[in-house]
């Protein structure tokens, strides 16, 4: 074998992944400020600070809340779209590409359109006024209660089309006889969904849930465009905090510790989810 | 609900779904219409079509404000994206060929090493990479971004290529070798053309990730003329405040290339996503 052919790729892989991840994990235990001054080992001090820092704690809670609600909602919407769009409908191809389009567009750029939608003088409040519910008008992006959920809306809007495509691919794998047999038996829609379709979709469910969970935990662009983390930390996430602490405040050691927390969170949640789903796949 | 016959209920479902799709596209409607409206109409009547169409903001948006212009960052985005795709395809396909065709321990070990990279957290890798890049002058330029992306997306690339090559029969390569072609010639002339479908998937997936990225460009290119489109949009909008027509024109310029590409290649794009997941 011409082993040398693999060397350039291997070099990039080891440098950017293995060496850098190891170095990042080491910095998490230092007080490094990113300058030539060097890094001093400070043990768990950064992590203790994360636990005591109000902003970091808020970011952690926001990240989990946002990711979990995003995963559930985006998959329900994607599944409903896929089931509706599978076969029969005449316009299905057009509608599919309409729903998928947001997936390929820049998350940052499209989020700015949404900041117009949620603007106090924007279309959403205009809509509430028009249907005679002026009391529902709020400063969506300026409200500590609502701001986080505007980000959820934008995330679902952008990625429901991707979940839909995962499930459509899964539905295509279901043999025709299965559809027909269950229809002839006269089984109810709900029964067929639970007993015939969902088991066949198990691999697609695993892929979609894992993929969306990672996307949700990493959310950055939408927050930066819509709220910048505000009002008063209400929409800070771990990813925005990693960015700000490291590159805005120059606290590289602390930023690395936050990045390590985010990485462990992704690893643990994604792994637990994967194990649970695979176990269910096997039982079905 | 899942019958293949088209009944009146199916028709109802179809109408309902088209309505939902229309609501889904409302933001895109606001974007397109809002950019050519006089700004005050964006607030007085956000849903209405413009009373008069004004493309003037586009030339203003194109000139921009601040470091780079939209035109310049369009160029940066294109260069970084294309160079990264090419590097990933060349280096990734070669590495994957070795990994896939070596059916011994070393090959399997290498495969595992590459694929494990997919789950290694890049957030953690970025901080030390940034400081190392600063030392070797790779911050703020195209070369640094291409090196970064080539490293970051190599696991995905090798994973996709290896899966495809493993399913490819060896007959063609062996025939070429028997005819006396060198290994490299065999790879370039025989194997690589056979990889076309997966090369398309790799190009689409990695291209989309690189093109739309905001975070890494913000960290590595901020403050230079080499910033990519998302960073330029970010810094412009900060200045434009509530001039929505100007913001929208900027956003339109930045998403039109991708939207055009989507209309042109949507089948391949969607297949790229599902194919990437399934293999």
HADDOCK unambig.tbl for C-alpha pairs under 7 A between the chains (distance, minus, plus):
assign (segid A and resid 1 and name CA) (segid B and resid 98 and name CA) 6.67 0.50 0.50
assign (segid A and resid 1 and name CA) (segid B and resid 102 and name CA) 6.76 0.50 0.50
assign (segid A and resid 2 and name CA) (segid B and resid 98 and name CA) 6.84 0.50 0.50
assign (segid A and resid 3 and name CA) (segid B and resid 98 and name CA) 6.41 0.50 0.50
assign (segid A and resid 5 and name CA) (segid B and resid 94 and name CA) 5.71 0.50 0.50
assign (segid A and resid 5 and name CA) (segid B and resid 95 and name CA) 5.82 0.50 0.50
assign (segid A and resid 6 and name CA) (segid B and resid 94 and name CA) 6.22 0.50 0.50
assign (segid A and resid 6 and name CA) (segid B and resid 95 and name CA) 3.91 0.50 0.50
assign (segid A and resid 6 and name CA) (segid B and resid 98 and name CA) 6.53 0.50 0.50
assign (segid A and resid 8 and name CA) (segid B and resid 91 and name CA) 6.55 0.50 0.50
assign (segid A and resid 9 and name CA) (segid B and resid 91 and name CA) 5.42 0.50 0.50
assign (segid A and resid 9 and name CA) (segid B and resid 92 and name CA) 6.21 0.50 0.50
assign (segid A and resid 9 and name CA) (segid B and resid 95 and name CA) 6.29 0.50 0.50
assign (segid A and resid 9 and name CA) (segid B and resid 154 and name CA) 6.96 0.50 0.50
assign (segid A and resid 12 and name CA) (segid B and resid 150 and name CA) 6.84 0.50 0.50
assign (segid A and resid 12 and name CA) (segid B and resid 151 and name CA) 4.54 0.50 0.50
assign (segid A and resid 13 and name CA) (segid B and resid 151 and name CA) 5.14 0.50 0.50
assign (segid A and resid 13 and name CA) (segid B and resid 154 and name CA) 6.43 0.50 0.50
assign (segid A and resid 16 and name CA) (segid B and resid 125 and name CA) 6.75 0.50 0.50
assign (segid A and resid 16 and name CA) (segid B and resid 129 and name CA) 6.98 0.50 0.50
assign (segid A and resid 16 and name CA) (segid B and resid 151 and name CA) 5.38 0.50 0.50
assign (segid A and resid 16 and name CA) (segid B and resid 152 and name CA) 6.43 0.50 0.50
assign (segid A and resid 17 and name CA) (segid B and resid 117 and name CA) 6.26 0.50 0.50
assign (segid A and resid 17 and name CA) (segid B and resid 120 and name CA) 6.83 0.50 0.50
assign (segid A and resid 17 and name CA) (segid B and resid 125 and name CA) 6.46 0.50 0.50
assign (segid A and resid 17 and name CA) (segid B and resid 152 and name CA) 6.97 0.50 0.50
assign (segid A and resid 20 and name CA) (segid B and resid 125 and name CA) 4.61 0.50 0.50
assign (segid A and resid 20 and name CA) (segid B and resid 128 and name CA) 5.87 0.50 0.50
assign (segid A and resid 20 and name CA) (segid B and resid 129 and name CA) 6.01 0.50 0.50
assign (segid A and resid 21 and name CA) (segid B and resid 124 and name CA) 5.61 0.50 0.50
assign (segid A and resid 21 and name CA) (segid B and resid 125 and name CA) 4.37 0.50 0.50
assign (segid A and resid 23 and name CA) (segid B and resid 128 and name CA) 6.21 0.50 0.50
assign (segid A and resid 24 and name CA) (segid B and resid 124 and name CA) 5.28 0.50 0.50
assign (segid A and resid 24 and name CA) (segid B and resid 125 and name CA) 5.69 0.50 0.50
assign (segid A and resid 24 and name CA) (segid B and resid 127 and name CA) 6.37 0.50 0.50
assign (segid A and resid 24 and name CA) (segid B and resid 128 and name CA) 5.66 0.50 0.50
assign (segid A and resid 25 and name CA) (segid B and resid 124 and name CA) 6.95 0.50 0.50
assign (segid A and resid 34 and name CA) (segid B and resid 131 and name CA) 6.84 0.50 0.50
assign (segid A and resid 87 and name CA) (segid B and resid 4 and name CA) 6.86 0.50 0.50
assign (segid A and resid 88 and name CA) (segid B and resid 4 and name CA) 5.39 0.50 0.50
assign (segid A and resid 88 and name CA) (segid B and resid 5 and name CA) 6.88 0.50 0.50
assign (segid A and resid 88 and name CA) (segid B and resid 6 and name CA) 6.36 0.50 0.50
assign (segid A and resid 89 and name CA) (segid B and resid 14 and name CA) 6.15 0.50 0.50
assign (segid A and resid 95 and name CA) (segid B and resid 21 and name CA) 6.68 0.50 0.50
assign (segid A and resid 98 and name CA) (segid B and resid 21 and name CA) 6.75 0.50 0.50
assign (segid A and resid 99 and name CA) (segid B and resid 21 and name CA) 6.74 0.50 0.50
assign (segid A and resid 104 and name CA) (segid B and resid 208 and name CA) 6.91 0.50 0.50
assign (segid A and resid 105 and name CA) (segid B and resid 255 and name CA) 6.24 0.50 0.50
assign (segid A and resid 105 and name CA) (segid B and resid 258 and name CA) 6.48 0.50 0.50
assign (segid A and resid 106 and name CA) (segid B and resid 212 and name CA) 4.79 0.50 0.50
assign (segid A and resid 106 and name CA) (segid B and resid 255 and name CA) 6.70 0.50 0.50
assign (segid A and resid 108 and name CA) (segid B and resid 230 and name CA) 6.49 0.50 0.50
assign (segid A and resid 109 and name CA) (segid B and resid 230 and name CA) 6.76 0.50 0.50
assign (segid A and resid 109 and name CA) (segid B and resid 251 and name CA) 5.55 0.50 0.50
assign (segid A and resid 113 and name CA) (segid B and resid 27 and name CA) 6.21 0.50 0.50
assign (segid A and resid 113 and name CA) (segid B and resid 31 and name CA) 6.29 0.50 0.50
assign (segid A and resid 114 and name CA) (segid B and resid 27 and name CA) 6.79 0.50 0.50
assign (segid A and resid 121 and name CA) (segid B and resid 43 and name CA) 5.92 0.50 0.50
assign (segid A and resid 122 and name CA) (segid B and resid 43 and name CA) 5.97 0.50 0.50
assign (segid A and resid 122 and name CA) (segid B and resid 46 and name CA) 7.00 0.50 0.50
assign (segid A and resid 123 and name CA) (segid B and resid 46 and name CA) 5.64 0.50 0.50
assign (segid A and resid 166 and name CA) (segid B and resid 274 and name CA) 6.25 0.50 0.50
assign (segid A and resid 169 and name CA) (segid B and resid 274 and name CA) 6.90 0.50 0.50
assign (segid A and resid 189 and name CA) (segid B and resid 1 and name CA) 6.63 0.50 0.50
assign (segid A and resid 221 and name CA) (segid B and resid 214 and name CA) 6.71 0.50 0.50
assign (segid A and resid 256 and name CA) (segid B and resid 124 and name CA) 6.32 0.50 0.50
assign (segid A and resid 256 and name CA) (segid B and resid 127 and name CA) 6.74 0.50 0.50
assign (segid A and resid 259 and name CA) (segid B and resid 123 and name CA) 5.85 0.50 0.50
assign (segid A and resid 259 and name CA) (segid B and resid 124 and name CA) 5.20 0.50 0.50
assign (segid A and resid 260 and name CA) (segid B and resid 124 and name CA) 6.06 0.50 0.50
assign (segid A and resid 263 and name CA) (segid B and resid 121 and name CA) 5.54 0.50 0.50
